[in-house]
Amino acid sequence: MTSSTHPDEGERTRLTRAAVVDQALALADKSGLDALTIRKLATELGVTPMALYWHFRGKEELLAGLAEKIWGEIDLTVDRAAPWTEQIRRLLESLLTVLRAHPAAPELLLGSEKMKSEPARNATELTLDILRTAGFSPEDASFAASSTLWTGITLVMSEPGIESLDDVERTELQRRKQVLLATQSLAKYPRLVECALPMTNCDNPEEHYKFGVDLFIGGLAAIAAARAQAG
């Protein structure tokens, strides 16, 4: 007796949505979102393209699934008894950890409608609640929550030395940038000359992130203090 099961149905039963998302994200991280196609993903998974359409109707829906996974990797465990600044810092640092782990993540989050994703709604709800509990108005809390995401994305995309270069090329590019600044007119650009090395340094990205997080948290604290004084 022959089986009436269609080959694509057999592939569907052994291929979960989570497995598709995991492989798609790995492919996007390695080669970029433009290189991520249903056909290439199917080849990577060893199935026919039709098998993937059981889980995602097209690339747009697949990308939404990847964005949802990224949001879900953010650790929302914070100590609600801690100062609100430390709670926001904890969330921002967790966001940065996820973004840095996935090269495709910034573009995915920028291109997604986050409120359609439950993990994104959870992260946003928690951020808003921390800020509202701290005394921010609904308007200020909304601006601050959005800025938290934008700050994380901006810091990752502006990481010194993030260009797709090997070590030799990166060192040479850094040297050329440093020479360019160091050889400017000392009379006209004394600060550029003075800061030629730190302005072109890409050897310590951790300082880039630490300063960026400190700057953001310090700005929020200053806004809160100013609002309290004015109110």
Secondary structure per residue as TSV (DSSP state, phi and psi in degrees):
chain	resnum	aa	ss	phi	psi
A	1	M	-	360.0	127.8
A	2	T	-	-88.0	148.9
A	3	S	-	-77.9	141.0
A	4	S	-	-95.3	3.0
A	5	T	-	-71.0	127.7
A	6	H	-	-70.0	142.7
A	7	P	H	-53.2	-39.2
A	8	D	H	-66.3	-31.1
A	9	E	H	-69.5	-36.2
A	10	G	H	-64.3	-39.9
A	11	E	H	-66.0	-36.9
A	12	R	H	-63.2	-40.6
A	13	T	H	-67.5	-27.8
A	14	R	H	-99.4	1.9
A	15	L	-	-121.5	112.6
A	16	T	-	-88.5	159.8
A	17	R	H	-59.8	-41.0
A	18	A	H	-62.5	-38.9
A	19	A	H	-66.3	-38.2
A	20	V	H	-63.1	-46.1
A	21	V	H	-63.3	-43.9
A	22	D	H	-59.8	-46.7
A	23	Q	H	-68.8	-38.7
A	24	A	H	-63.9	-41.4
A	25	L	H	-67.4	-39.3
A	26	A	H	-62.2	-40.6
A	27	L	H	-67.7	-42.4
A	28	A	H	-65.2	-39.9
A	29	D	H	-64.4	-36.0
A	30	K	H	-79.1	-42.9
A	31	S	H	-118.7	-7.6
A	32	G	-	98.2	157.8
A	33	L	G	-66.1	-32.6
A	34	D	G	-63.8	-30.1
A	35	A	G	-82.4	-10.1
A	36	L	-	-83.1	109.6
A	37	T	-	-126.6	158.3
A	38	I	H	-60.3	-41.5
A	39	R	H	-64.8	-45.9
A	40	K	H	-66.6	-38.7
A	41	L	H	-64.0	-40.7
A	42	A	H	-61.7	-40.8
A	43	T	H	-61.8	-43.4
A	44	E	H	-61.4	-36.1
A	45	L	H	-87.8	-9.3
A	46	G	T	72.5	34.1
A	47	V	S	-130.9	174.8
A	48	T	-	-83.5	152.2
A	49	P	H	-53.4	-35.9
A	50	M	H	-60.0	-30.5
A	51	A	H	-63.4	-30.7
A	52	L	H	-74.7	-27.6
A	53	Y	T	-71.3	-11.9
A	54	W	T	-66.8	-28.2
A	55	H	T	-103.4	-35.7
A	56	F	-	-137.0	132.0
A	57	R	S	-76.8	-12.1
A	58	G	S	178.7	-177.7
A	59	K	H	-65.2	-36.8
A	60	E	H	-60.3	-43.1
A	61	E	H	-68.7	-34.7
A	62	L	H	-64.4	-44.1
A	63	L	H	-63.0	-36.4
A	64	A	H	-63.2	-37.7
A	65	G	H	-65.7	-36.7
A	66	L	H	-67.4	-43.0
A	67	A	H	-61.4	-40.0
A	68	E	H	-62.1	-39.4
A	69	K	H	-64.7	-42.3
A	70	I	H	-58.9	-48.4
A	71	W	H	-58.8	-38.7
A	72	G	H	-69.2	-18.1
A	73	E	H	-83.6	-11.6
A	74	I	S	-72.1	128.7
A	75	D	-	-80.5	114.4
A	76	L	-	-95.7	11.5
A	77	T	-	-78.9	107.1
A	78	V	-	-129.4	154.6
A	79	D	-	-85.2	103.1
A	80	R	T	-69.3	-8.8
A	81	A	T	-88.1	-11.5
A	82	A	S	-75.6	161.8
A	83	P	-	-55.1	145.9
A	84	W	H	-60.0	-31.7
A	85	T	H	-64.0	-37.1
A	86	E	H	-71.9	-32.1
A	87	Q	H	-66.3	-45.2
A	88	I	H	-66.4	-39.1
A	89	R	H	-59.5	-43.0
A	90	R	H	-60.8	-43.2
A	91	L	H	-67.2	-42.7
A	92	L	H	-64.5	-41.6
A	93	E	H	-65.5	-36.5
A	94	S	H	-66.9	-41.6
A	95	L	H	-57.9	-45.2
A	96	L	H	-62.9	-39.8
A	97	T	H	-58.9	-43.7
A	98	V	H	-68.9	-45.1
A	99	L	H	-62.5	-38.5
A	100	R	H	-72.9	-25.4
A	101	A	H	-77.3	-20.9
A	102	H	-	-127.8	101.0
A	103	P	T	-53.7	-28.4
A	104	A	T	-83.3	-10.3
A	105	A	H	-62.1	-46.2
A	106	P	H	-55.7	-46.9
A	107	E	H	-65.5	-36.4
A	108	L	H	-64.0	-46.1
A	109	L	H	-70.7	-34.2
A	110	L	H	-65.7	-33.3
A	111	G	T	-95.2	2.2
A	112	S	S	-102.5	154.0
A	113	E	-	-91.3	94.2
A	114	K	G	-65.0	-28.6
A	115	M	G	-72.4	-8.9
A	116	K	G	-82.1	-11.2
A	117	S	S	-103.6	126.9
A	118	E	H	-61.3	-44.6
A	119	P	H	-59.4	-35.8
A	120	A	H	-68.5	-40.8
A	121	R	H	-63.1	-39.5
A	122	N	H	-62.6	-44.6
A	123	A	H	-65.5	-41.0
A	124	T	H	-69.4	-41.3
A	125	E	H	-59.3	-45.5
A	126	L	H	-63.8	-44.2
A	127	T	H	-61.1	-46.0
A	128	L	H	-62.7	-40.4
A	129	D	H	-65.8	-40.7
A	130	I	H	-59.5	-46.0
A	131	L	H	-70.4	-40.4
A	132	R	H	-66.3	-40.6
A	133	T	H	-63.2	-30.8
A	134	A	T	-76.0	-10.0
A	135	G	T	109.0	0.5
A	136	F	-	-69.1	144.0
A	137	S	-	-69.3	162.7
A	138	P	H	-55.4	-37.4
A	139	E	H	-67.0	-49.7
A	140	D	H	-65.4	-38.6
A	141	A	H	-63.6	-38.5
A	142	S	H	-66.2	-44.5
A	143	F	H	-60.9	-44.0
A	144	A	H	-66.6	-40.0
A	145	A	H	-63.6	-44.0
A	146	S	H	-64.3	-40.1
A	147	S	H	-66.7	-29.1
A	148	T	H	-61.3	-46.4
A	149	L	H	-63.6	-47.4
A	150	W	H	-63.2	-36.8
A	151	T	H	-63.6	-44.6
A	152	G	H	-60.6	-46.5
A	153	I	H	-64.0	-44.1
A	154	T	H	-62.8	-42.8
A	155	L	H	-62.4	-41.5
A	156	V	H	-68.4	-43.9
A	157	M	H	-72.8	-17.8
A	158	S	T	-106.6	12.8
A	159	E	-	-57.6	128.9
A	160	P	T	-58.5	132.1
A	161	G	T	79.3	13.9
A	162	I	-	-74.4	-11.9
A	163	E	S	-55.4	149.4
A	164	S	S	-77.2	72.4
A	165	L	-	-126.1	153.6
A	166	D	-	-79.9	174.5
A	167	D	H	-60.0	-40.1
A	168	V	H	-66.0	-46.0
A	169	E	H	-64.1	-40.4
A	170	R	H	-65.6	-42.2
A	171	T	H	-63.1	-41.0
A	172	E	H	-67.2	-40.8
A	173	L	H	-64.3	-41.7
A	174	Q	H	-61.9	-41.6
A	175	R	H	-63.0	-43.6
A	176	R	H	-64.6	-40.7
A	177	K	H	-64.4	-40.6
A	178	Q	H	-65.1	-44.4
A	179	V	H	-62.0	-40.6
A	180	L	H	-57.8	-45.3
A	181	L	H	-74.4	-41.8
A	182	A	H	-66.8	-21.6
A	183	T	T	-100.8	10.7
A	184	Q	S	-70.7	164.7
A	185	S	-	-61.0	120.4
A	186	L	T	-64.8	-31.9
A	187	A	T	-71.0	-36.0
A	188	K	T	-91.4	-35.5
A	189	Y	-	-127.7	58.6
A	190	P	H	-61.7	-34.8
A	191	R	H	-76.5	-34.7
A	192	L	H	-64.0	-42.0
A	193	V	H	-64.4	-45.3
A	194	E	H	-61.1	-37.2
A	195	C	T	-101.3	17.8
A	196	A	H	-56.6	-42.0
A	197	L	H	-71.2	-55.6
A	198	P	H	-64.8	-28.4
A	199	M	H	-68.4	-23.3
A	200	T	H	-114.4	5.8
A	201	N	-	-76.1	126.6
A	202	C	-	-127.4	24.4
A	203	D	S	-88.4	-13.5
A	204	N	-	-134.8	76.3
A	205	P	H	-62.8	-23.8
A	206	E	H	-61.5	-35.7
A	207	E	H	-67.1	-34.9
A	208	H	H	-59.0	-45.7
A	209	Y	H	-72.6	-41.5
A	210	K	H	-60.5	-45.9
A	211	F	H	-65.1	-41.6
A	212	G	H	-63.1	-43.0
A	213	V	H	-66.2	-44.6
A	214	D	H	-59.5	-41.3
A	215	L	H	-63.7	-43.9
A	216	F	H	-66.3	-48.8
A	217	I	H	-63.4	-40.9
A	218	G	H	-62.2	-38.5
A	219	G	H	-65.3	-43.4
A	220	L	H	-62.4	-42.7
A	221	A	H	-63.3	-38.6
A	222	A	H	-66.0	-39.9
A	223	I	H	-64.1	-43.7
A	224	A	H	-60.9	-43.2
A	225	A	H	-64.5	-41.2
A	226	A	H	-66.2	-41.2
A	227	R	H	-63.2	-41.4
A	228	A	H	-65.6	-39.3
A	229	Q	H	-69.2	-37.4
A	230	A	H	-74.8	-29.1
A	231	G	-	-85.7	360.0
